[in-house]
């Protein structure tokens, strides 16, 4: 499993993020505090506080490098 922080601080970002990760045959979870939701669920994402970066867990996949490249616009480094 690989964990990265992502910023989904607008409705447009959430929509494009969900469309992007639904193209991959992998499991994704978003973790915010004690809440864990399926990152492929747009309604689930809107139940979280999207004003701050959220942890994205990418479960075992053979295409991890491709996924990280595609997710680069959403990944934040060292922000809290």
N, C-alpha and C positions, 0 to 999 in steps of 0.2 A: 504494500500500500504506500502511496505517495501522498503527502499533504502539502498544499500550497494555500496561501491567503489570496482571496479574490475580492475585488471591489465590484459590487453590483448596485451602485447608488442611484440608479435611475430606472424608470420603467423600460426605456428603450434598451438599456444594457441587459436587463433581466430577460427580455424577449429574445434578443440576439444570442445571449448566453445559452438559454434553453434550446433554441434552434440548433446551435452549434453542437452541444454535447449529445443531443439526440441522434446525431449522425454516427456516433461511436457505439460499438457493441461492448460497453464496459459499464461497471457500476460506479456511480458518483453519489456521494453524500455531502451535504452542507451541514456544518456543525457550528452552532451559535450558542454558547453557554451549555445548558443541559439539553438543548433541542438538537435532534438529528433528523434531517428531512432528505428525501430523494431529490437530488439536484436536477432531475429531469422534470420535476413537477413545478410548473409556474405558480400554481396556487400555494404550494408549500413554501416557495421562496418568499412570496409576499406575506407569509405569516411570520417571517423573521425581521429583525431590525437590520435593514439593508443600508443604513446610514454609515455603518462601520464595516471594515473588511471582515470577511467570513472565511473560516477554514473549509477548504474543499478537499475531501478524501477521494482519491482516485484508486479504486481497488484493482487488483492484479489485471494487467492487460499487456498484450504483446506490442501494442502501438503507443506506449507511453510517450516516447519522444515526439511522435506526431501530435498527440493530444496536447502536450505542453507547448508545442510550437503554435498550435491553433488558439490555445487559451492565453497566449502572451499578452494580448491587450487588456485582459481582465486581472492578471496576476499583479499583486503589489509586493514590493520588497520592504520588509522591516517596518511597515506602518502599523500602528495600533490605534 
